[in-house]
Amino acid sequence: MLIKIMILFLAAMAGLAVFARFWYPPARRRAKGACPACGRPRIGPGPCPCGRKR
């Protein structure tokens, strides 16, 4: 009985993981103010910490 419960729980968690992958947008999108060279977020009008220009 305990094994059935564990298998059902794992199947439900796998189903939620598959559903969440399609439901939520990708988390690795770049921010709008990110440096195109290194991908770091830029704060303020100054140059990027990597030293490259926009």
N, CA, C and O atoms as a CHARMM CRD file, in Angstrom:
* protein
*
  216
    1    1 MET  N      0.83000  -1.19400   0.00000 PROA 1      0.00000
    2    1 MET  CA     0.00000   0.00000   0.00000 PROA 1      0.00000
    3    1 MET  C      0.87300   1.25600   0.00000 PROA 1      0.00000
    4    1 MET  O      0.58200   2.22800  -0.69700 PROA 1      0.00000
    5    2 LEU  N      1.93800   1.21900   0.78800 PROA 2      0.00000
    6    2 LEU  CA     2.81800   2.37800   0.87500 PROA 2      0.00000
    7    2 LEU  C      3.54500   2.61900  -0.45000 PROA 2      0.00000
    8    2 LEU  O      3.78700   3.76300  -0.83300 PROA 2      0.00000
    9    3 ILE  N      3.88300   1.55100  -1.13200 PROA 3      0.00000
   10    3 ILE  CA     4.56300   1.69100  -2.42100 PROA 3      0.00000
   11    3 ILE  C      3.62300   2.30900  -3.45700 PROA 3      0.00000
   12    3 ILE  O      4.06100   3.11500  -4.27800 PROA 3      0.00000
   13    4 LYS  N      2.34900   1.94700  -3.43100 PROA 4      0.00000
   14    4 LYS  CA     1.38000   2.53100  -4.35100 PROA 4      0.00000
   15    4 LYS  C      1.25300   4.03400  -4.11300 PROA 4      0.00000
   16    4 LYS  O      1.19200   4.81200  -5.06600 PROA 4      0.00000
   17    5 ILE  N      1.21300   4.43600  -2.86300 PROA 5      0.00000
   18    5 ILE  CA     1.10700   5.85500  -2.52400 PROA 5      0.00000
   19    5 ILE  C      2.34000   6.60400  -3.00800 PROA 5      0.00000
   20    5 ILE  O      2.23100   7.70500  -3.54800 PROA 5      0.00000
   21    6 MET  N      3.50000   6.01600  -2.81800 PROA 6      0.00000
   22    6 MET  CA     4.73100   6.66600  -3.26600 PROA 6      0.00000
   23    6 MET  C      4.76200   6.78900  -4.79300 PROA 6      0.00000
   24    6 MET  O      5.17000   7.82500  -5.31900 PROA 6      0.00000
   25    7 ILE  N      4.34400   5.76100  -5.49400 PROA 7      0.00000
   26    7 ILE  CA     4.33100   5.80500  -6.95600 PROA 7      0.00000
   27    7 ILE  C      3.33700   6.84400  -7.45700 PROA 7      0.00000
   28    7 ILE  O      3.63700   7.58200  -8.39500 PROA 7      0.00000
   29    8 LEU  N      2.15900   6.91100  -6.84400 PROA 8      0.00000
   30    8 LEU  CA     1.17400   7.91700  -7.23200 PROA 8      0.00000
   31    8 LEU  C      1.68000   9.32900  -6.94800 PROA 8      0.00000
   32    8 LEU  O      1.46700  10.24100  -7.74800 PROA 8      0.00000
   33    9 PHE  N      2.34200   9.50700  -5.82300 PROA 9      0.00000
   34    9 PHE  CA     2.90000  10.81800  -5.48200 PROA 9      0.00000
   35    9 PHE  C      3.96200  11.23200  -6.49600 PROA 9      0.00000
   36    9 PHE  O      3.95500  12.37300  -6.96000 PROA 9      0.00000
   37   10 LEU  N      4.87000  10.33100  -6.84600 PROA 10     0.00000
   38   10 LEU  CA     5.91000  10.64400  -7.81800 PROA 10     0.00000
   39   10 LEU  C      5.32800  10.90400  -9.19900 PROA 10     0.00000
   40   10 LEU  O      5.82300  11.76900  -9.92200 PROA 10     0.00000
   41   11 ALA  N      4.29500  10.17900  -9.57600 PROA 11     0.00000
   42   11 ALA  CA     3.64800  10.41400 -10.86400 PROA 11     0.00000
   43   11 ALA  C      2.96100  11.77700 -10.87700 PROA 11     0.00000
   44   11 ALA  O      3.00600  12.48800 -11.88100 PROA 11     0.00000
   45   12 ALA  N      2.32700  12.13900  -9.76800 PROA 12     0.00000
   46   12 ALA  CA     1.68700  13.45100  -9.68900 PROA 12     0.00000
   47   12 ALA  C      2.72200  14.57000  -9.75000 PROA 12     0.00000
   48   12 ALA  O      2.48800  15.58900 -10.40000 PROA 12     0.00000
   49   13 MET  N      3.84800  14.39900  -9.09100 PROA 13     0.00000
   50   13 MET  CA     4.90200  15.41600  -9.12500 PROA 13     0.00000
   51   13 MET  C      5.48900  15.53800 -10.53100 PROA 13     0.00000
   52   13 MET  O      5.78400  16.64500 -10.98100 PROA 13     0.00000
   53   14 ALA  N      5.66000  14.42700 -11.22000 PROA 14     0.00000
   54   14 ALA  CA     6.16400  14.46800 -12.59300 PROA 14     0.00000
   55   14 ALA  C      5.15500  15.16000 -13.51200 PROA 14     0.00000
   56   14 ALA  O      5.54000  15.93200 -14.39000 PROA 14     0.00000
   57   15 GLY  N      3.88000  14.88800 -13.31300 PROA 15     0.00000
   58   15 GLY  CA     2.84100  15.55900 -14.10200 PROA 15     0.00000
   59   15 GLY  C      2.83300  17.05600 -13.86400 PROA 15     0.00000
   60   15 GLY  O      2.68200  17.83000 -14.80900 PROA 15     0.00000
   61   16 LEU  N      2.99300  17.47700 -12.61900 PROA 16     0.00000
   62   16 LEU  CA     3.06600  18.90600 -12.31600 PROA 16     0.00000
   63   16 LEU  C      4.29600  19.54500 -12.93900 PROA 16     0.00000
   64   16 LEU  O      4.23100  20.67700 -13.41800 PROA 16     0.00000
   65   17 ALA  N      5.40000  18.84100 -12.93700 PROA 17     0.00000
   66   17 ALA  CA     6.62700  19.38100 -13.52600 PROA 17     0.00000
   67   17 ALA  C      6.46400  19.57400 -15.03500 PROA 17     0.00000
   68   17 ALA  O      6.90100  20.58800 -15.57800 PROA 17     0.00000
   69   18 VAL  N      5.84900  18.62600 -15.70300 PROA 18     0.00000
   70   18 VAL  CA     5.62900  18.74600 -17.14500 PROA 18     0.00000
   71   18 VAL  C      4.66500  19.89700 -17.42400 PROA 18     0.00000
   72   18 VAL  O      4.89100  20.68200 -18.34500 PROA 18     0.00000
   73   19 PHE  N      3.60600  20.00400 -16.64900 PROA 19     0.00000
   74   19 PHE  CA     2.63100  21.08100 -16.83000 PROA 19     0.00000
   75   19 PHE  C      3.27100  22.43700 -16.57700 PROA 19     0.00000
   76   19 PHE  O      3.02900  23.38000 -17.33000 PROA 19     0.00000
   77   20 ALA  N      4.07700  22.55200 -15.53800 PROA 20     0.00000
   78   20 ALA  CA     4.71200  23.82700 -15.19700 PROA 20     0.00000
   79   20 ALA  C      5.70500  24.25100 -16.26600 PROA 20     0.00000
   80   20 ALA  O      5.86700  25.44800 -16.50500 PROA 20     0.00000
   81   21 ARG  N      6.36500  23.32000 -16.90700 PROA 21     0.00000
   82   21 ARG  CA     7.33800  23.65500 -17.95100 PROA 21     0.00000
   83   21 ARG  C      6.64500  24.35200 -19.12000 PROA 21     0.00000
   84   21 ARG  O      7.21600  25.26500 -19.71600 PROA 21     0.00000
   85   22 PHE  N      5.44000  23.94200 -19.45300 PROA 22     0.00000
   86   22 PHE  CA     4.71800  24.55600 -20.56600 PROA 22     0.00000
   87   22 PHE  C      3.92400  25.78600 -20.13400 PROA 22     0.00000
   88   22 PHE  O      3.65700  26.66700 -20.95000 PROA 22     0.00000
   89   23 TRP  N      3.54700  25.85200 -18.86600 PROA 23     0.00000
   90   23 TRP  CA     2.68800  26.93700 -18.39900 PROA 23     0.00000
   91   23 TRP  C      3.47400  28.21900 -18.13600 PROA 23     0.00000
   92   23 TRP  O      3.04400  29.30000 -18.53900 PROA 23     0.00000
   93   24 TYR  N      4.61400  28.11300 -17.47000 PROA 24     0.00000
   94   24 TYR  CA     5.38700  29.28900 -17.09300 PROA 24     0.00000
   95   24 TYR  C      6.40900  29.61800 -18.17500 PROA 24     0.00000
   96   24 TYR  O      6.93900  28.72300 -18.83300 PROA 24     0.00000
   97   25 PRO  N      6.68600  30.93000 -18.35800 PROA 25     0.00000
   98   25 PRO  CA     7.69100  31.30700 -19.36300 PROA 25     0.00000
   99   25 PRO  C      9.08600  30.89900 -18.91200 PROA 25     0.00000
  100   25 PRO  O      9.30900  30.67100 -17.72300 PROA 25     0.00000
  101   26 PRO  N     10.02100  30.80400 -19.84000 PROA 26     0.00000
  102   26 PRO  CA    11.38500  30.42200 -19.46900 PROA 26     0.00000
  103   26 PRO  C     11.99700  31.42200 -18.49500 PROA 26     0.00000
  104   26 PRO  O     11.78300  32.62900 -18.61400 PROA 26     0.00000
  105   27 ALA  N     12.74500  30.92100 -17.55000 PROA 27     0.00000
  106   27 ALA  CA    13.32600  31.78900 -16.52500 PROA 27     0.00000
  107   27 ALA  C     14.62900  32.41300 -16.98300 PROA 27     0.00000
  108   27 ALA  O     15.13600  33.31400 -16.31500 PROA 27     0.00000
  109   28 ARG  N     15.18500  31.97200 -18.08700 PROA 28     0.00000
  110   28 ARG  CA    16.50000  32.44800 -18.50500 PROA 28     0.00000
  111   28 ARG  C     16.44200  33.59000 -19.51800 PROA 28     0.00000
  112   28 ARG  O     17.41000  33.82500 -20.24100 PROA 28     0.00000
  113   29 ARG  N     15.34100  34.28400 -19.57300 PROA 29     0.00000
  114   29 ARG  CA    15.26500  35.42800 -20.47200 PROA 29     0.00000
  115   29 ARG  C     16.12700  36.56100 -19.93400 PROA 29     0.00000
  116   29 ARG  O     16.25300  36.74400 -18.72300 PROA 29     0.00000
  117   30 ARG  N     16.70900  37.30700 -20.84300 PROA 30     0.00000
  118   30 ARG  CA    17.53700  38.42900 -20.43600 PROA 30     0.00000
  119   30 ARG  C     16.65600  39.61600 -20.07400 PROA 30     0.00000
  120   30 ARG  O     15.57900  39.80400 -20.64000 PROA 30     0.00000
  121   31 ALA  N     17.12600  40.40000 -19.13700 PROA 31     0.00000
  122   31 ALA  CA    16.42900  41.62400 -18.77100 PROA 31     0.00000
  123   31 ALA  C     16.56200  42.63500 -19.90000 PROA 31     0.00000
  124   31 ALA  O     17.45700  42.52300 -20.73700 PROA 31     0.00000
  125   32 LYS  N     15.66900  43.62600 -19.92200 PROA 32     0.00000
  126   32 LYS  CA    15.71200  44.61900 -20.99300 PROA 32     0.00000
  127   32 LYS  C     16.98200  45.44000 -20.93800 PROA 32     0.00000
  128   32 LYS  O     17.50600  45.81900 -21.98600 PROA 32     0.00000
  129   33 GLY  N     17.49300  45.72800 -19.75600 PROA 33     0.00000
  130   33 GLY  CA    18.67500  46.55800 -19.62700 PROA 33     0.00000
  131   33 GLY  C     19.94900  45.75300 -19.50800 PROA 33     0.00000
  132   33 GLY  O     20.91400  46.21900 -18.90200 PROA 33     0.00000
  133   34 ALA  N     19.97800  44.57000 -20.06400 PROA 34     0.00000
  134   34 ALA  CA    21.15600  43.71700 -19.93200 PROA 34     0.00000
  135   34 ALA  C     22.21500  44.09000 -20.96300 PROA 34     0.00000
  136   34 ALA  O     21.89900  44.54500 -22.06300 PROA 34     0.00000
  137   35 CYS  N     23.45500  43.89400 -20.59700 PROA 35     0.00000
  138   35 CYS  CA    24.57900  44.14000 -21.50100 PROA 35     0.00000
  139   35 CYS  C     24.55800  43.05800 -22.58500 PROA 35     0.00000
  140   35 CYS  O     24.47300  41.87300 -22.26500 PROA 35     0.00000
  141   36 PRO  N     24.63400  43.44800 -23.86000 PROA 36     0.00000
  142   36 PRO  CA    24.59900  42.41900 -24.90800 PROA 36     0.00000
  143   36 PRO  C     25.86700  41.57200 -24.95300 PROA 36     0.00000
  144   36 PRO  O     25.84800  40.46900 -25.49900 PROA 36     0.00000
  145   37 ALA  N     26.96500  42.06900 -24.39100 PROA 37     0.00000
  146   37 ALA  CA    28.22100  41.32900 -24.44200 PROA 37     0.00000
  147   37 ALA  C     28.28900  40.24000 -23.37000 PROA 37     0.00000
  148   37 ALA  O     28.65600  39.10100 -23.65700 PROA 37     0.00000
  149   38 CYS  N     27.92900  40.60400 -22.11600 PROA 38     0.00000
  150   38 CYS  CA    28.09600  39.63200 -21.03200 PROA 38     0.00000
  151   38 CYS  C     26.77400  39.18600 -20.41100 PROA 38     0.00000
  152   38 CYS  O     26.73700  38.16000 -19.73200 PROA 38     0.00000
  153   39 GLY  N     25.67800  39.93900 -20.63000 PROA 39     0.00000
  154   39 GLY  CA    24.37400  39.54400 -20.11000 PROA 39     0.00000
  155   39 GLY  C     24.07500  40.05500 -18.71900 PROA 39     0.00000
  156   39 GLY  O     23.00300  39.77200 -18.18500 PROA 39     0.00000
  157   40 ARG  N     24.99000  40.80200 -18.11000 PROA 40     0.00000
  158   40 ARG  CA    24.72900  41.34000 -16.77600 PROA 40     0.00000
  159   40 ARG  C     23.69800  42.45500 -16.85900 PROA 40     0.00000
  160   40 ARG  O     23.66000  43.18900 -17.84600 PROA 40     0.00000
  161   41 PRO  N     22.85200  42.59200 -15.82500 PROA 41     0.00000
  162   41 PRO  CA    21.90800  43.71200 -15.82100 PROA 41     0.00000
  163   41 PRO  C     22.64000  45.02800 -15.60500 PROA 41     0.00000
  164   41 PRO  O     23.52500  45.12400 -14.75500 PROA 41     0.00000
  165   42 ARG  N     22.26700  46.04100 -16.37900 PROA 42     0.00000
  166   42 ARG  CA    22.89800  47.34900 -16.27000 PROA 42     0.00000
  167   42 ARG  C     22.03700  48.21900 -15.35900 PROA 42     0.00000
  168   42 ARG  O     20.82300  48.31400 -15.54200 PROA 42     0.00000
  169   43 ILE  N     22.66700  48.84400 -14.38900 PROA 43     0.00000
  170   43 ILE  CA    21.98000  49.74400 -13.48300 PROA 43     0.00000
  171   43 ILE  C     22.56500  51.13000 -13.69500 PROA 43     0.00000
  172   43 ILE  O     23.75100  51.35400 -13.45000 PROA 43     0.00000
  173   44 GLY  N     21.73600  52.05800 -14.14900 PROA 44     0.00000
  174   44 GLY  CA    22.18700  53.41700 -14.38300 PROA 44     0.00000
  175   44 GLY  C     22.72700  53.60200 -15.78600 PROA 44     0.00000
  176   44 GLY  O     22.80300  52.65000 -16.56200 PROA 44     0.00000
  177   45 PRO  N     23.11200  54.86200 -16.11700 PROA 45     0.00000
  178   45 PRO  CA    23.54600  55.15600 -17.48700 PROA 45     0.00000
  179   45 PRO  C     25.01400  54.84900 -17.76300 PROA 45     0.00000
  180   45 PRO  O     25.45600  54.97000 -18.90500 PROA 45     0.00000
  181   46 GLY  N     25.76600  54.46300 -16.76800 PROA 46     0.00000
  182   46 GLY  CA    27.19500  54.23100 -16.95200 PROA 46     0.00000
  183   46 GLY  C     27.50800  53.00200 -17.77100 PROA 46     0.00000
  184   46 GLY  O     26.60400  52.27200 -18.17700 PROA 46     0.00000
  185   47 PRO  N     28.79900  52.76500 -18.01900 PROA 47     0.00000
  186   47 PRO  CA    29.19200  51.59500 -18.81000 PROA 47     0.00000
  187   47 PRO  C     28.99700  50.29700 -18.02400 PROA 47     0.00000
  188   47 PRO  O     28.81500  50.30700 -16.80700 PROA 47     0.00000
  189   48 CYS  N     29.03800  49.22600 -18.72500 PROA 48     0.00000
  190   48 CYS  CA    28.87100  47.90700 -18.11000 PROA 48     0.00000
  191   48 CYS  C     30.12800  47.56000 -17.29100 PROA 48     0.00000
  192   48 CYS  O     31.22500  47.98200 -17.65900 PROA 48     0.00000
  193   49 PRO  N     29.99400  46.81000 -16.20300 PROA 49     0.00000
  194   49 PRO  CA    31.15800  46.42500 -15.42400 PROA 49     0.00000
  195   49 PRO  C     32.16400  45.56800 -16.20200 PROA 49     0.00000
  196   49 PRO  O     33.32500  45.48500 -15.80300 PROA 49     0.00000
  197   50 CYS  N     31.75200  44.93700 -17.28600 PROA 50     0.00000
  198   50 CYS  CA    32.69600  44.12400 -18.05500 PROA 50     0.00000
  199   50 CYS  C     33.64400  44.99400 -18.88900 PROA 50     0.00000
  200   50 CYS  O     34.65500  44.50200 -19.38900 PROA 50     0.00000
  201   51 GLY  N     33.32100  46.28600 -19.03900 PROA 51     0.00000
  202   51 GLY  CA    34.19600  47.19800 -19.75000 PROA 51     0.00000
  203   51 GLY  C     33.88600  47.35300 -21.21900 PROA 51     0.00000
  204   51 GLY  O     34.48700  48.19300 -21.88900 PROA 51     0.00000
  205   52 ARG  N     32.96600  46.56900 -21.73700 PROA 52     0.00000
  206   52 ARG  CA    32.62200  46.67600 -23.15500 PROA 52     0.00000
  207   52 ARG  C     31.48000  47.67700 -23.31800 PROA 52     0.00000
  208   52 ARG  O     30.66100  47.86200 -22.41700 PROA 52     0.00000
  209   53 LYS  N     31.44600  48.30500 -24.46700 PROA 53     0.00000
  210   53 LYS  CA    30.36300  49.25700 -24.73500 PROA 53     0.00000
  211   53 LYS  C     29.13100  48.52300 -25.18900 PROA 53     0.00000
  212   53 LYS  O     29.19600  47.35900 -25.58500 PROA 53     0.00000
  213   54 ARG  N     28.02100  49.19800 -25.13200 PROA 54     0.00000
  214   54 ARG  CA    26.75500  48.64000 -25.57600 PROA 54     0.00000
  215   54 ARG  C     26.89200  48.25400 -26.98500 PROA 54     0.00000
  216   54 ARG  O     25.93900  47.75400 -27.58300 PROA 54     0.00000
